Amino acid sequence: MAYIYYLTHIHLGYDALAQLPAECARIGIKRPLLISDKGVVAAGIAQRALDALQFGDVPLFDDTPSNPTEAMVLAAAQIYRDEGCDGLIAVGGGSSIDLAKGVAIMATHEGTLTHYATIEGGSAKITDAVAPLIAVPTTAGTGSEVARGAIVILNDGRKLGFHSWHLLPKSALCDPGLTLGLPPGLTAATGMDAIAHCIETFLAPAFNPPADGIALDGLERAWASIERVTTDGSDREARLNMMSASMQGAMAFQKGLGCVHSLSHPLGGLKVNGRTSLHHGTLNAVVLPAVLRFNETADSVIAERRYARMRRAMNLPEHADLAQALFDMTARLGLPTGLQQMGVDASMFDKVVQGALADHCHRTNPREATADDYRRMLTESL
C-alpha cells in the first residue's frame, strides 16, 4: 500500500520571501531563532530575511558548518532556550535547514541527538513537540525545505539521518531571487544534487505514481537548466526551474533513495586533509554513474522502462548511455568527476562500505547491494 504525504505550505517564486511575516503569524511564531551560516550572512541574504520579517531584535545563529554537526546543533539549541524562542527560521542551503531540524529536536526533547537517529530506531521518538520551522533555501539542491529528514555528523564521526514527519517544515519560501548571486561552482554542485535526487527517488521501487511524476518533471527542468544557470547565473527562468527541481526531488523523497546516498553519506563524513568538507551534491554527482550502471541490471523490464522514461525527460537519444551522460554533464560543469580529485582513496573504502550498508537509504535501492557491490562502485568512481 502506498502512503502519500504532502503538507508543507510552499511559496515558489520571486516574491516568496515577502511571505515570511505572514507565515510566522499563521504558524504562531513570535520569537524565532534564525539559523544561517557566515557565507549567507556576508552575502546580505540573512539581513534580507530579517528585513522582510520586521520583528525587530531576532537572535541569529550563523555558525552552521558546511556539513552540520551535533556540536553546532547543541550550541544553537542552547541559544534557542536561552532566548526564549518559539520557532525556527532557516535561511541557507541544506546544511542550515538540516541543522535547524536538529535544533527543532534538541531544543524540545530530552536525551542525546543519537537517540533520535533513524538507524538507531529514533524516528518514533521524535514527537510533535518539535519546534516549528520555516525554511528559506538559498541554494537549489537539497530540497530539505520540503523534506522530513536531516543529515547530521555526530560527535562519534557517523553521518546519520533523522527522519520524522514532525520535522517537515511548516512553510517553505522558495525564492529563486536568493540564488541569483550563487557562484558557478556551487550552482553546479547543488544543481547536480537536485538531479541525483530526482533520478534516485524515481528509481526507488516503492509504488507512488505522484512522486514518480514529480521527480520526472523535476529531472526534466533541472537537466534543461543546469548548464544555462551555471554559465549565466542571472538567468531568472533557469534559476526558477532549478529551485523547483530541487523542491520536487525532495517532495518525491518519500519513495526512498538508494545507493547514491548510501555512499555519499559516509563519504561526506570522512576527514579529508584533516577536516570534514566533501560537498554532498558533488559526491552524489561523482558516484551516480556507477550506481546507474549497477541498478540497470536490477530488473530488465523495470530498468528498461524507467531508464527509457528518464532518457525522454532528459531529451536524450533512445539508447543513450545514462551513466555516461551524467558523467559528461558533471565534466562540462567543471565539477570533479572522480573521488580521487576530492581527496578520497581506496584506503578509506572499508569505512565507507560499512557506513553504506548501515545507511537508511540502503534498503530502498531498486537492487540490493552487497559489500562487494559497494566496493566495486567506489572503485569505478575513483
Buried (B, 14 or more C-beta within 10 A) or exposed (E): EEEEEEEBBBBBBBEBBEBBEEBBEEBEBEBBBBBBBEBBBEBEBBBBBBEBBEBEEBBBBBBBBBBBBBBBBBBBBBBBEEBEBBBBBBBBBBBBBBBBBBBBBBBBBEEBBBBBBBBBEBBEBBEEEBBBBBBBBBBBBBBBBBBBBBBBBBEEEBBBBBBBEBBBBBBBBBBBBBBBEBEBBBBBBBBBBBBBBBBBBBBBBBEBEBBBEBBBBBBBBBBBBBBBBBBEBEBEEBBBBBBBBBBBBBBBBBBBBBBBBBBBBBBBBBEBEEEBBBBBBBBBBBBBBBBBBBBBEBBEEBBEEBBBBBBEBBEBEEEBBBBEBBBEBBEEBEBBBBBEEBBBEEEBBEBBBEBBBBBBBBEBBBBEBEEEBBBBBBEBBB
